[in-house]
Amino acid sequence: MTKRTDRVARAIGLATVSIISNNVQSTFFTGPIGPVSSVDALPFSIVSMLSSTACLLLMAVVVLRLPRFASFLPWLYAIFTGAGLLIWGASAFIAGTTSLSWLIVLVALSIGFGVSFGSAYWIATLVEEQAEDAIRILIAAPCISAVLGFFTRLLGSSSVRVYVLVLLFALSVFLMMTTTRAGTKEPAAYGLTRFSIAFGGVVTRTWKAALFIAVFGFASGAMRAISVPERALEFNASIALSILIGTSIYYLVSRYVDGGFNSMPARIAMLLCAATIFLSLPFTADRYWILLLGVIDVLYMCLSIYMNVTAVSTSKVGSLSPVATIAFLKGVVFLFVALGFLANRALRVSIGGDSTGPLVLALITVYLVILVIVPLVSKRGGVSASASTGIAGVLLDISESDIRGNDALKKTYGLTTREIDVLLLLLAGRGSSSIADALYISDNTVRTHLKRIYGKLGVHNREEVRDLVQHEIAKG
């Protein structure tokens, strides 16, 4: 495949995995397998979410100990997702003749594992893409899944819905087997000592982003436990619109807000918005709660894309295992989604279905604490290095690909790949400590790189570096 075809394939492949996952999650309200009521179906989507969580966190550990595991992700996706869809389809023929609860659990577990392998694979392939191309793919995939997912969910509990999902599954497997797999290359095997260092690096580089996104995952799960729409169409439309609006907001914020979702104003604004929604619950009629769920899902969708971008950029700049980084981030966030749902449901069962006051008070407290904690933990270098490495846009009217692809910088001046990483951060306005945090290296190492860069380029300060780079790019 050509590079352009590869990018299209990756966008479609990631979208098909999301469509299959969202169709399982829609068992919250529509009960896609046989005559299952919405109330009975609620726990099974959480089974799927918890199985995804366990699979992702386990994957983050296994891939560091056994790097070859990454090469089996397409096969694991095919086996587990295919088995889940096969059980789903078979259950349609025995509906009404026996209890289907155990079948739904098998579907939830199998597809939960499968989509975890699939999403980790596709996002890992983006590490080899240029920053701008990776962003385009991560924005296009949710849009495709929103439109196609809406129409597949309109099929309700019919067997046609399963057949359509099987076709999409077959397409995604075909794309996995025919698309370039360079992005899934992992480092050499880690011993116990190196494993501890590597896993610590993944956690250290991503925990701030994971904490911030997890807050909104918890909020999304909590809202789903109390806002059950009366009509499936209403729910399906809410999902599709939330994805499309959330994707649009992510694009606008990352493009026009300095620092994108790494900036403190953007993060505080989103936290205040979520807190306000929960504060309004006691004063909002039950039939309008679906609208509040939609707003929470929009915020969560924005941060889901941000999560994927953070995973790709952190792996790329920090020289971390892409699969381990992606799996850890998504695993933590999915865990909080499930915890939000389970905590809210347990609270409503214990205090009564019509009492939301204690829930609102608890969530407001959580958000107030987060409002205090996030600024404190984000003073050094922000949540991630994504914005500063050019991942969210163009630096100085020159794209990251222009700098990395310029032969003069590499051949004439002899800059190494790591020195170009430092150069990009330097041009983005980062100081030595911030560059050290972004690349997970010491301050002394950064100063050594800067000294070599200045020496090779024959310059003395950042401004001269900028002028020389712009000159070389202009020469082509």
C-alpha positions as CSV (number, residue, x, y, z in Angstrom):
1,M,0.0,0.0,0.0
2,T,1.0,3.6,-0.5
3,K,1.4,5.9,2.5
4,R,-1.9,7.7,1.7
5,T,-3.7,4.4,1.3
6,D,-2.2,3.3,4.6
7,R,-3.6,6.4,6.4
8,V,-7.1,5.8,5.0
9,A,-6.9,2.2,6.0
10,R,-5.8,3.1,9.5
11,A,-8.7,5.6,9.9
12,I,-11.2,3.1,8.7
13,G,-9.7,0.3,10.7
14,L,-9.8,2.3,14.0
15,A,-13.4,3.4,13.2
16,T,-14.6,-0.2,12.7
17,V,-13.2,-1.2,16.0
18,S,-15.0,1.7,17.7
19,I,-18.3,0.8,15.9
20,I,-18.1,-2.8,17.2
21,S,-17.3,-1.6,20.7
22,N,-20.1,1.0,20.8
23,N,-22.6,-1.5,19.6
24,V,-21.8,-3.7,22.6
25,Q,-21.9,-0.6,24.9
26,S,-25.4,0.2,23.5
27,T,-26.7,-2.8,25.5
28,F,-27.0,-0.1,28.2
29,F,-30.4,0.7,26.7
30,T,-31.4,-1.4,23.7
31,G,-30.6,-5.0,24.6
32,P,-29.2,-6.2,21.3
33,I,-29.3,-9.9,22.1
34,G,-32.8,-11.4,22.1
35,P,-35.5,-10.3,24.5
36,V,-33.3,-8.6,27.1
37,S,-34.8,-5.6,28.8
38,S,-32.8,-2.4,29.2
39,V,-32.6,-2.9,33.0
40,D,-31.2,-6.4,32.6
41,A,-28.8,-5.3,29.9
42,L,-27.1,-2.6,32.0
43,P,-24.5,-4.8,33.7
44,F,-23.3,-6.5,30.6
45,S,-21.9,-3.4,29.0
46,I,-20.0,-2.9,32.2
47,V,-18.7,-6.5,31.9
48,S,-17.4,-5.5,28.5
49,M,-15.8,-2.3,29.9
50,L,-14.2,-4.1,32.8
51,S,-12.9,-6.9,30.5
52,S,-11.4,-4.2,28.3
53,T,-9.8,-2.5,31.4
54,A,-8.2,-5.8,32.6
55,C,-7.0,-6.6,29.1
56,L,-5.4,-3.2,28.5
57,L,-3.6,-3.0,31.9
58,L,-2.4,-6.6,31.5
59,M,-1.3,-5.8,27.9
60,A,0.8,-2.8,29.2
61,V,2.8,-5.2,31.4
62,V,3.1,-8.2,29.1
63,V,4.3,-6.2,26.1
64,L,7.2,-4.8,28.1
65,R,8.3,-8.3,29.2
66,L,7.5,-10.0,25.8
67,P,7.8,-7.3,23.0
68,R,6.9,-9.9,20.4
69,F,3.4,-9.9,21.9
70,A,2.7,-6.7,19.9
71,S,3.0,-8.6,16.6
72,F,0.1,-10.9,17.6
73,L,-2.3,-8.1,18.3
74,P,-4.1,-8.4,14.9
75,W,-4.6,-12.2,15.5
76,L,-5.8,-11.7,19.0
77,Y,-8.3,-9.1,17.8
78,A,-9.5,-11.4,15.1
79,I,-9.9,-14.4,17.5
80,F,-11.6,-12.7,20.4
81,T,-13.8,-10.3,18.4
82,G,-14.7,-13.0,15.9
83,A,-15.7,-15.3,18.7
84,G,-17.9,-12.7,20.4
85,L,-19.7,-11.9,17.1
86,L,-20.2,-15.6,16.4
87,I,-21.8,-16.1,19.9
88,W,-23.9,-12.9,19.3
89,G,-25.2,-14.2,16.0
90,A,-25.9,-17.7,17.4
91,S,-27.8,-16.3,20.3
92,A,-30.3,-14.8,17.9
93,F,-31.4,-18.3,16.8
94,I,-32.1,-19.5,20.3
95,A,-33.7,-16.4,21.7
96,G,-36.8,-17.2,23.7
97,T,-35.8,-20.8,24.2
98,T,-33.4,-20.4,27.1
99,S,-31.8,-17.8,29.4
100,L,-29.4,-15.7,27.4
101,S,-27.6,-14.0,30.3
102,W,-24.6,-16.3,30.1
103,L,-24.3,-15.8,26.4
104,I,-24.4,-12.0,26.8
105,V,-21.6,-12.3,29.4
106,L,-19.5,-14.3,26.9
107,V,-20.1,-11.7,24.2
108,A,-19.2,-8.8,26.5
109,L,-16.0,-10.5,27.7
110,S,-14.9,-11.7,24.2
111,I,-15.6,-8.4,22.4
112,G,-14.2,-6.4,25.4
113,F,-10.9,-8.2,25.0
114,G,-11.0,-8.1,21.2
115,V,-11.6,-4.4,20.8
116,S,-8.8,-3.7,23.3
117,F,-6.3,-5.5,21.1
118,G,-7.7,-3.9,18.0
119,S,-7.6,-0.3,19.2
120,A,-4.1,-0.7,20.7
121,Y,-2.9,-2.1,17.4
122,W,-4.3,0.7,15.3
123,I,-3.1,3.5,17.5
124,A,0.4,2.0,17.8
125,T,0.7,2.1,14.0
126,L,0.4,5.9,14.1
127,V,3.7,6.3,15.9
128,E,5.5,6.0,12.6
129,E,3.2,8.7,11.0
130,Q,4.1,12.4,10.9
131,A,2.4,14.3,13.6
132,E,-0.1,16.1,11.4
133,D,-1.1,12.9,9.6
134,A,-1.6,11.1,13.0
135,I,-3.9,13.9,14.1
136,R,-5.9,13.7,10.9
137,I,-6.4,9.9,11.3
138,L,-7.4,10.3,15.0
139,I,-10.0,12.9,14.1
140,A,-11.3,11.1,11.0
141,A,-11.8,7.8,12.7
142,P,-14.4,9.0,15.3
143,C,-16.3,10.8,12.6
144,I,-16.6,7.7,10.5
145,S,-17.6,5.6,13.5
146,A,-20.2,8.2,14.5
147,V,-22.0,8.0,11.1
148,L,-21.7,4.3,10.5
149,G,-22.3,3.4,14.1
150,F,-25.6,5.4,14.2
151,F,-27.0,3.5,11.2
152,T,-25.9,0.1,12.6
153,R,-27.6,0.8,15.9
154,L,-30.8,1.7,14.1
155,L,-31.1,-2.0,13.2
156,G,-32.0,-2.6,16.8
157,S,-31.9,-6.3,17.9
158,S,-32.3,-7.7,14.5
159,S,-29.9,-10.3,13.1
160,V,-29.2,-8.0,10.3
161,R,-27.3,-5.8,12.7
162,V,-25.0,-8.7,13.6
163,Y,-24.4,-9.5,9.9
164,V,-23.4,-5.8,9.3
165,L,-21.0,-5.9,12.2
166,V,-19.5,-9.2,10.9
167,L,-18.9,-7.5,7.6
168,L,-17.2,-4.5,9.3
169,F,-15.2,-6.9,11.4
170,A,-14.0,-8.8,8.3
171,L,-13.0,-5.4,6.7
172,S,-11.0,-4.4,9.8
173,V,-9.2,-7.8,9.8
174,F,-8.4,-7.5,6.1
175,L,-7.0,-4.0,6.7
176,M,-4.9,-5.2,9.6
177,M,-3.3,-7.9,7.5
178,T,-2.6,-5.7,4.5
179,T,-1.6,-2.4,6.1
180,T,2.1,-1.6,6.9
181,R,2.8,-2.7,10.5
182,A,5.9,-0.5,11.2
183,G,4.1,1.2,14.1
184,T,3.9,-1.9,16.2
185,K,7.6,-2.4,16.5
186,E,8.6,-2.7,20.1
187,P,12.0,-2.3,21.9
188,A,14.1,-5.3,22.7
189,A,13.0,-7.6,25.5
190,Y,13.3,-6.1,29.0
191,G,14.8,-7.9,32.0
192,L,13.3,-7.3,35.4
193,T,15.4,-4.2,36.1
194,R,14.8,-2.6,32.7
195,F,11.1,-3.6,32.9
196,S,10.7,-1.7,36.1
197,I,12.4,1.3,34.6
198,A,10.4,1.1,31.4
199,F,7.0,0.6,33.1
200,G,7.9,3.5,35.5
201,G,8.7,5.6,32.5
202,V,5.2,4.9,31.0
203,V,3.5,5.7,34.3
204,T,5.6,8.8,34.9
205,R,5.0,10.3,31.5
206,T,1.2,9.6,31.3
207,W,-0.3,9.6,34.8
208,K,-1.2,13.3,34.7
209,A,-3.1,12.9,31.4
210,A,-4.7,9.7,32.7
211,L,-5.9,11.4,35.9
212,F,-7.4,14.3,34.0
213,I,-9.2,12.2,31.4
214,A,-10.3,9.7,34.0
215,V,-12.3,12.4,35.8
216,F,-14.5,12.8,32.7
217,G,-14.6,9.0,32.2
218,F,-16.0,8.7,35.7
219,A,-18.5,11.4,35.0
220,S,-19.6,9.8,31.8
221,G,-20.1,6.4,33.5
222,A,-22.0,8.1,36.4
223,M,-24.4,9.9,34.0
224,R,-25.1,6.7,32.1
225,A,-26.3,5.1,35.3
226,I,-29.0,7.6,35.8
227,S,-30.0,8.9,32.3
228,V,-31.8,6.1,30.6
229,P,-33.6,7.4,27.5
230,E,-37.1,6.1,26.7
231,R,-36.3,5.5,23.0
232,A,-33.3,3.8,21.4
233,L,-33.3,6.4,18.6
234,E,-32.8,9.2,21.1
235,F,-29.9,7.4,22.7
236,N,-28.3,6.5,19.3
237,A,-28.6,10.1,18.1
238,S,-27.1,11.3,21.3
239,I,-24.0,9.1,20.8
240,A,-23.5,10.1,17.2
241,L,-23.9,13.9,17.9
242,S,-21.6,13.7,21.0
243,I,-18.9,12.1,18.9
244,L,-19.2,14.6,16.0
245,I,-19.4,17.7,18.3
246,G,-16.6,16.4,20.6
247,T,-14.3,15.8,17.6
248,S,-15.0,19.3,16.3
249,I,-14.3,20.9,19.6
250,Y,-11.1,19.0,19.9
251,Y,-10.0,20.2,16.5
252,L,-10.8,23.9,17.3
253,V,-9.2,23.9,20.8
254,S,-6.0,22.1,19.6
255,R,-5.7,24.5,16.6
256,Y,-6.7,27.9,18.1
257,V,-6.0,27.6,21.9
258,D,-2.4,28.0,22.8
259,G,-1.3,24.6,24.3
260,G,-4.6,23.0,23.4
261,F,-5.9,20.7,26.1
262,N,-2.5,20.9,27.9
263,S,-3.3,24.6,28.8
264,M,-4.6,25.3,32.2
265,P,-7.5,27.5,31.1
266,A,-8.9,24.7,28.8
267,R,-8.6,22.1,31.6
268,I,-10.3,24.3,34.3
269,A,-13.0,25.3,31.9
270,M,-13.9,21.6,31.2
271,L,-13.8,20.7,34.9
272,L,-16.1,23.7,35.7
273,C,-18.5,22.6,32.9
274,A,-18.7,19.1,34.2
275,A,-19.2,20.3,37.8
276,T,-22.0,22.6,36.6
277,I,-23.8,19.8,34.9
278,F,-23.9,17.6,38.0
279,L,-24.9,20.6,40.1
280,S,-27.9,21.1,37.8
281,L,-29.2,17.5,38.1
282,P,-31.6,18.1,41.1
283,F,-33.2,21.0,39.1
284,T,-33.5,19.2,35.8
285,A,-36.5,17.0,34.9
286,D,-35.6,13.3,34.3
287,R,-36.6,13.5,30.7
288,Y,-33.8,16.1,30.0
289,W,-31.0,14.1,31.7
290,I,-30.2,12.6,28.3
291,L,-29.1,16.1,27.2
292,L,-26.8,16.4,30.2
293,L,-25.4,13.0,29.3
294,G,-24.8,14.3,25.8
295,V,-22.8,17.3,27.1
296,I,-20.7,15.0,29.4
297,D,-20.1,12.7,26.4
298,V,-19.0,15.6,24.3
299,L,-16.3,16.5,26.9
300,Y,-15.3,12.8,27.2
301,M,-15.0,12.5,23.4
302,C,-12.7,15.5,23.2
303,L,-10.5,14.0,25.8
304,S,-10.6,10.5,24.2
305,I,-9.0,12.0,21.1
306,Y,-6.6,13.9,23.4
307,M,-5.8,10.6,25.1
308,N,-4.9,8.9,21.9
309,V,-2.8,11.9,20.7
310,T,-1.0,11.9,24.1
311,A,-0.2,8.2,23.8
312,V,1.2,8.5,20.3
313,S,3.2,11.7,21.0
314,T,4.6,10.4,24.3
315,S,5.7,7.1,22.7
316,K,7.3,8.9,19.8
317,V,9.1,11.6,21.7
318,G,9.9,9.7,24.9
319,S,11.0,6.5,23.1
320,L,8.5,4.4,25.1
321,S,6.7,1.3,24.0
322,P,3.7,2.5,22.0
323,V,1.5,-0.5,22.9
324,A,2.3,-0.3,26.6
325,T,1.7,3.5,26.7
326,I,-1.6,3.3,24.9
327,A,-2.8,0.3,26.9
328,F,-1.9,1.9,30.2
329,L,-3.7,5.2,29.4
330,K,-6.8,3.6,28.0
331,G,-6.9,1.0,30.8
332,V,-6.9,3.6,33.6
333,V,-9.5,5.7,31.8
334,F,-11.8,2.8,31.1
335,L,-11.5,1.7,34.7
336,F,-12.9,5.0,35.9
337,V,-15.8,4.9,33.4
338,A,-16.8,1.5,34.9
339,L,-16.3,2.8,38.5
340,G,-18.4,5.8,37.8
341,F,-21.2,3.7,36.6
342,L,-21.0,1.1,39.3
343,A,-20.6,3.7,42.1
344,N,-23.6,5.7,41.0
345,R,-25.8,2.6,40.5
346,A,-24.9,1.3,43.9
347,L,-25.6,4.6,45.5
348,R,-29.0,4.8,43.8
349,V,-29.9,1.3,44.9
350,S,-28.9,2.1,48.5
351,I,-30.6,5.5,48.9
352,G,-33.5,5.1,46.4
353,G,-33.8,5.8,42.7
354,D,-35.2,9.3,43.1
355,S,-32.5,10.6,45.4
356,T,-29.6,12.3,43.6
357,G,-28.6,14.8,46.2
358,P,-25.8,12.8,47.9
359,L,-24.5,11.9,44.4
360,V,-24.4,15.5,43.3
361,L,-22.7,16.5,46.6
362,A,-20.1,13.8,46.2
363,L,-19.3,14.6,42.6
364,I,-19.1,18.4,43.3
365,T,-16.6,17.6,46.1
366,V,-14.5,15.5,43.7
367,Y,-14.4,18.2,41.1
368,L,-13.5,20.9,43.6
369,V,-10.6,18.7,44.8
370,I,-9.5,18.1,41.2
371,L,-9.6,21.9,40.5
372,V,-7.1,22.3,43.3
373,I,-4.9,19.3,42.5
374,V,-4.6,19.7,38.7
375,P,-3.0,23.1,38.8
376,L,-0.5,22.0,41.4
377,V,0.6,18.8,39.6
378,S,0.8,20.5,36.3
379,K,3.2,23.3,37.0
380,R,6.2,21.4,35.6
381,G,5.8,20.9,31.9
382,G,2.0,20.4,31.6
383,V,0.2,17.1,31.2
384,S,2.2,15.9,28.2
385,A,4.6,16.9,25.5
386,S,2.1,16.6,22.7
387,A,1.5,20.3,22.1
388,S,5.1,21.3,22.4
389,T,6.4,18.7,19.9
390,G,4.3,20.0,17.1
391,I,1.8,17.2,17.4
392,A,-1.2,19.6,17.6
393,G,-0.2,21.9,14.7
394,V,2.6,23.8,13.0
395,L,5.6,25.5,14.7
396,L,6.8,28.8,13.3
397,D,4.8,28.1,10.0
398,I,7.0,25.0,9.6
399,S,5.6,21.6,10.1
400,E,7.4,18.8,12.1
401,S,7.6,16.8,8.9
402,D,9.5,19.6,7.2
403,I,12.1,19.7,9.9
404,R,12.5,15.9,10.3
405,G,12.6,15.5,6.5
406,N,15.1,18.2,5.8
407,D,18.3,16.6,4.4
408,A,20.5,19.6,5.2
409,L,19.9,19.3,8.9
410,K,20.8,15.6,9.0
411,K,23.5,15.4,6.3
412,T,25.1,18.8,6.1
413,Y,25.0,19.6,9.8
414,G,25.0,16.1,11.0
415,L,22.1,16.3,13.5
416,T,21.0,13.0,15.0
417,T,17.4,11.9,15.5
418,R,17.5,12.7,19.2
419,E,19.1,16.1,18.5
420,I,16.2,16.9,16.1
421,D,13.8,15.9,18.9
422,V,15.5,18.5,21.2
423,L,15.6,21.0,18.3
424,L,11.8,20.7,17.8
425,L,11.2,21.4,21.5
426,L,13.6,24.2,21.5
427,L,11.8,25.9,18.6
428,A,8.5,25.4,20.5
429,G,9.8,27.6,23.3
430,R,10.7,25.0,25.8
431,G,13.4,25.5,28.4
432,S,16.0,22.9,29.4
433,S,13.9,21.5,32.3
434,S,10.8,21.3,30.2
435,I,12.7,19.5,27.4
436,A,14.1,17.1,30.0
437,D,10.6,16.3,31.2
438,A,9.3,15.8,27.7
439,L,12.0,13.5,26.6
440,Y,12.4,11.7,29.9
441,I,16.1,12.6,30.1
442,S,18.2,14.5,32.6
443,D,18.9,18.3,32.5
444,N,22.6,17.6,32.0
445,T,21.8,15.5,28.9
446,V,19.6,18.3,27.5
447,R,22.4,20.8,28.0
448,T,24.8,18.4,26.2
449,H,22.4,18.1,23.3
450,L,21.9,21.8,23.1
451,K,25.7,22.4,23.1
452,R,26.2,20.0,20.3
453,I,23.2,21.4,18.3
454,Y,24.6,25.0,18.6
455,G,28.1,23.8,17.7
456,K,26.9,21.8,14.6
457,L,24.7,24.7,13.4
458,G,27.3,27.3,14.2
459,V,24.8,29.5,16.2
460,H,24.7,30.9,19.7
461,N,21.1,31.3,20.7
462,R,17.5,30.2,20.0
463,E,16.8,33.0,17.6
464,E,19.7,32.1,15.4
465,V,18.6,28.5,15.5
466,R,15.1,29.6,14.3
467,D,16.5,31.7,11.5
468,L,18.9,29.0,10.2
469,V,16.2,26.3,10.3
470,Q,13.7,28.6,8.4
471,H,16.4,29.4,5.9
472,E,17.2,25.7,5.3
473,I,13.6,24.8,5.0
474,A,13.0,27.6,2.5
475,K,16.0,26.4,0.4
476,G,14.3,22.9,0.3
